[in-house]
Amino acid sequence: MLYSQEAQKPDGRQLTLYSRYPIAEGIIPPSPSNEPIAANPHLRWHPLRGEWVAYASHRQGRTFMPPPEYNPLAPTKDPNFPTELPQGRYDIAVFDNRFPSMTVAANNPPVNIVETLPANGACEVVVFTQDPNASLGELELSHLELLLQVWGDRTRKIGEHPHIQYVLPFENKGVEMGVTLEHPHGQIYAYPFIPPVPAKMLSRQQAFYQEHQKGLLQDLIQKEIEDNQRIIYLDENAVAFVPVCARYPYEVWLATIEPVATFIDLSEPQIKSLARALKTVTLKYDGLWNRSFPYLMAWYQAPTDGKPHPEAHLHAQFYPPYRTKDRLKYLAGTELAAGMFANDALPEEKAKELQAVIVNLETPVQV
């Protein structure tokens, strides 16, 4: 069961606490500053690429790798040094980003030689746990089930705003992926348009669905299950696998077997299975290296445009930066300049390495 409590921070931002248990009344939300957030980001049109670019110069002042005693995502201990979170019994906290790339209140974009628009989106921080040393793989399954419900609740609430067209939850884990705060957390970006990557995938999915009357990812998943070379997790409701077309070594996709469009559409059995699959993947990553494994985890779902999307299939894609155990792979010339990925390792080889890692879903693992 999901319990939640909403409050407003001293600087005007919204905070929502989520828990598997009832939350005590009267929790007072803190904020590192009482000054109202004055961010006014804007978008500029890129004529050659045909896409929007967000500009938010105030983000240059955001918090960067503070020492543990000044962790802004830990519950406040000293009222004279407030953090983003209050004391109390709750599992997950979501609040408006203090340094947003988009805000629903953005207005009056500057006049320029290219088209500009206010960046009317939303940026939220999702703190996965009060424990600063935990990771997704170390959380209880019921905690991960709650997280999936939280992503659904945020998708519903943010998607109700008339400006919002697409809601993207993601996690950057590890300094290799550009993390500026090590406390386990993710973010939610909500866009006033469908961003280029999900837009391209949705276009491919729509064309396939119109021709075959079934989902493109659903079809690929069935082929992956039948091929049975790259499966990392499988039960009756969910699957995780290294895709046959992996662009990154150790890339993993995680999805429901039967397609659902968004987090909102998940059934209870699907939530339970996705939680087990999510924990399996993250534990296998950490177990493979005997250390906290860096990655970008992005969740793709249907747009929040109010239209039916039978072609959409909720799923996560994990992008780790590693090529070999002693060398990192970053995007370079062919990936960044041409948009064509070159993978130095076969997906089947990396799948075997992940398959060989034994994990225990019931017992937290310390890395």
Secondary structure, 3 states (H helix, E strand, C coil): CCEEEEEECCCCCEEEEEECCCCCCCCCCCCCCCCCCCCCCEEEEECCCCEEEEECHHHHHCCCCCCHHHCCCCECCCCCCCCCECCCCCCEEEEECCCCCCCCCCCCCCCCCCCEEECCCEEEEEECCCCCCCCHHHCCHHHHHHHHHHHHHHHHHHHCCCCCCEEEEEEEECHHHCCCCCCCEEEEEEECCCCHHHHHHHHHHHHHHHHHCCCHHHHHHHHHHHHCCCEEEECCCEEEECCCCCCCCCCEEEEECCCCCCHHHCCHHHHHHHHHHHHHHHHHHHHHHCCCCCEEEEEECCCCCCCCCCCCCCEEEEECCEEECCEECCCCHHHHHHCCCCCCCCHHHHHHHHHCCCCCCCCCCCC
